[in-house]
Amino acid sequence: MEDKTRLAIIGGSGLYSMPGLQDAREHDMDTPFGKPSAPVVVGTLENQRVAFLARHGIGHHITPTEVNYRANIYALKSLGAERIVSISACGSLREDYAPGHIVIPDQIFDHSHGRERSFFGEGMVAHVGVADPFCRDLSKQTYEAVKQTNTTVHSGGTFITIAGPRFSTKAESNTFRSWGMSIIGMTASPEAFLAREAEICYATMAHVTDYDVWHVSAEPVTVEMIIQTLNKNTQIAQEAIRNLVRSLSAQRDCDCENALASALITNPAVIPAETRQKLDLLVGKYLK
């Protein structure tokens, strides 16, 4: 496919484009799950083809729960993406993860609701393993890429996803802290789980914008606060992505590309033809 790319970037709050992409081309796509949040922009960065997708749409008009996560991941998969790095804003639930820092989390706690969490259903069942929801190899490479920017970056931590779009109450924030959560946001789930079903490596570059509302000596989180911090970190994110693209290994040193090998449980003979066709991009190689 023309413009086939192996790396995709999903931009969250504050990052709606990817400056520096050369020979950029917009793909106004449709998928069996509907349209993605925005046209996917594919261009050349450091001599590699890179795709960019604005999670909340151009102009940020889509709430976290309204995001069509399935269409977004499916669209990137159809363009050949083997790896996805998510750029996300987050609040910190730990004193040592301060505003302005970047976190590369290694775990997710899904506390969202009202979202489509799987590509499967309609006559085909798959139970994909997500004990480690982020790709360890891509997360490690992303951490090293951010580290080269001389920014304070933390490796590891649990990212709790809330439904939003409102921020937490103090009672909720303190409860999440008591559960051992590290950072809080609104979009990690089900994005990471869908990427695993699509056999795409997935890592998150989470930008700490605030201390949520638990910190007694800090101002409660506001949209203005988030945007100010993200504006400062935009250049860092772009530099880190360049570093990653330059150093990204050609081969994947993980099991993400075979995530469905032992996940499909439905007898192929009973899978409806329409469902088989709808999911061919994801499971075709296993149903031949």
SVG drawing of the C-alpha trace seen along z (x, -y; Angstrom):
<svg xmlns="http://www.w3.org/2000/svg" viewBox="-23 -29 44 55">
<polyline fill="none" stroke="black" stroke-width="0.4" points="0.0,0.0 1.2,-3.5 2.5,-5.4 2.8,-2.2 4.3,-3.0 5.5,-0.9 5.3,-3.6 2.3,-5.6 1.9,-8.5 -1.4,-9.2 -1.5,-12.7 -3.6,-13.6 -4.6,-16.8 -2.3,-19.6 -0.7,-17.7 -2.9,-17.9 -0.2,-17.8 3.3,-16.5 5.5,-19.3 8.5,-18.2 6.8,-15.5 8.0,-15.8 6.0,-14.8 3.0,-14.6 -0.3,-13.2 -3.7,-13.0 -5.7,-9.8 -9.4,-10.5 -10.3,-6.9 -13.3,-4.8 -13.2,-1.5 -15.7,1.3 -16.0,-0.4 -16.6,-3.9 -14.4,-6.8 -11.2,-7.6 -11.0,-10.8 -9.3,-12.7 -7.6,-12.1 -4.4,-10.1 -1.3,-12.1 1.6,-10.1 4.9,-11.6 8.7,-11.2 10.5,-11.8 14.2,-11.0 14.0,-9.0 11.2,-6.8 7.5,-6.8 5.5,-7.9 1.7,-8.2 0.1,-10.8 -3.5,-10.7 -5.1,-13.4 -7.1,-11.4 -9.6,-14.1 -10.1,-15.3 -8.9,-18.5 -9.8,-21.3 -10.3,-18.9 -14.0,-18.3 -14.3,-14.6 -14.6,-13.7 -12.5,-10.7 -15.5,-8.4 -16.7,-9.6 -13.3,-8.7 -13.8,-5.9 -10.8,-3.9 -11.6,-0.9 -11.7,-2.9 -8.4,-4.7 -6.5,-1.5 -8.0,0.3 -7.1,-2.6 -3.5,-2.6 -3.3,1.1 -4.6,0.9 -1.8,-1.6 0.8,1.0 1.5,-0.4 3.4,2.2 4.1,-0.2 2.1,-3.0 3.4,-5.6 0.6,-7.4 1.2,-11.0 -1.1,-11.6 -1.6,-14.2 -2.0,-12.9 -2.3,-13.9 0.2,-12.6 -0.9,-10.6 2.6,-10.5 4.8,-13.2 7.8,-12.2 6.1,-12.3 5.9,-16.1 4.3,-18.4 6.6,-18.7 7.9,-15.2 7.3,-12.4 6.2,-8.9 6.5,-5.7 3.9,-3.5 4.0,0.3 0.5,1.0 -3.1,-0.1 -6.1,0.0 -9.3,-0.5 -11.8,-2.5 -13.6,-3.8 -17.1,-2.9 -19.3,-3.2 -16.6,-2.3 -16.2,0.4 -13.3,2.5 -12.8,5.1 -12.9,5.7 -14.4,9.1 -18.0,10.2 -20.8,10.8 -19.9,14.5 -16.2,14.5 -14.6,14.6 -11.0,13.9 -9.4,13.7 -6.2,11.7 -3.6,11.6 -2.9,8.2 -1.1,9.0 1.5,6.5 -0.6,4.1 2.3,2.0 4.9,3.4 8.0,3.7 10.4,3.4 8.8,0.3 8.4,-1.3 12.1,-0.8 13.0,-2.4 10.6,-5.2 12.1,-5.8 15.6,-6.0 14.4,-8.4 12.9,-10.8 15.9,-10.4 18.1,-11.8 16.1,-15.1 17.5,-15.7 14.0,-15.8 13.0,-14.1 11.5,-10.8 10.2,-7.9 10.1,-4.3 7.1,-2.4 3.9,-3.2 0.3,-2.3 -1.9,-4.5 -5.5,-4.5 -8.1,-5.5 -11.2,-7.3 -14.2,-8.0 -14.1,-11.8 -14.6,-14.3 -14.8,-15.8 -11.8,-15.7 -11.7,-13.7 -13.1,-14.6 -10.7,-14.7 -12.3,-11.6 -11.7,-9.7 -8.2,-11.0 -7.2,-9.9 -8.8,-6.5 -6.8,-6.0 -3.7,-6.9 -4.5,-4.4 -4.9,-1.8 -1.3,-2.4 -2.0,-4.2 0.7,-6.4 -0.8,-8.6 -4.4,-9.3 -5.9,-10.0 -8.9,-9.4 -7.7,-7.6 -5.3,-4.8 -8.2,-2.3 -9.3,-0.8 -6.7,-2.1 -3.9,0.1 -6.1,3.2 -7.3,2.7 -3.7,2.3 -2.9,5.6 -5.8,7.2 -4.5,5.7 -1.0,7.2 0.5,3.7 3.2,2.8 1.9,-0.1 3.7,-2.4 2.6,-5.7 4.6,-8.9 2.6,-10.4 3.1,-14.1 2.4,-15.0 0.5,-18.3 -0.7,-18.5 -1.1,-16.7 -4.8,-15.9 -6.7,-17.3 -5.1,-15.4 -2.1,-17.6 -2.9,-20.0 -0.2,-22.6 -0.9,-22.6 -3.7,-24.2 -6.5,-21.9 -6.2,-20.8 -7.6,-23.1 -7.7,-23.0 -5.4,-26.1 -2.9,-24.3 -2.8,-21.3 -2.4,-23.3 0.4,-25.5 2.4,-22.4 1.7,-20.6 2.8,-23.6 6.1,-23.5 6.4,-19.8 5.4,-19.8 9.0,-20.4 10.2,-17.7 7.7,-15.2 8.7,-16.0 12.4,-15.7 11.8,-12.4 9.8,-11.1 12.7,-12.0 15.1,-10.2 12.9,-7.2 12.5,-7.1 16.3,-7.3 17.0,-4.4 13.9,-2.2 15.0,1.3 13.7,2.8 12.7,6.1 10.3,6.3 11.8,8.0 8.5,8.9 5.4,11.1 2.9,8.4 2.8,9.4 1.5,12.9 -1.0,11.8 -3.9,13.5 -2.1,16.8 -3.5,18.4 -6.5,16.0 -9.0,17.1 -11.5,19.7 -14.4,19.8 -14.6,22.7 -13.8,21.1 -16.7,23.1 -19.3,21.2 -17.9,17.7 -20.4,15.6 -19.0,14.6 -19.7,10.9 -17.7,11.0 -14.9,13.0 -14.7,10.3 -14.9,7.4 -12.0,8.8 -9.9,10.2 -7.3,7.5 -6.7,8.8 -7.3,12.5 -7.1,13.4 -3.7,15.1 -5.1,17.4 -8.2,18.5 -6.6,19.6"/>
</svg>
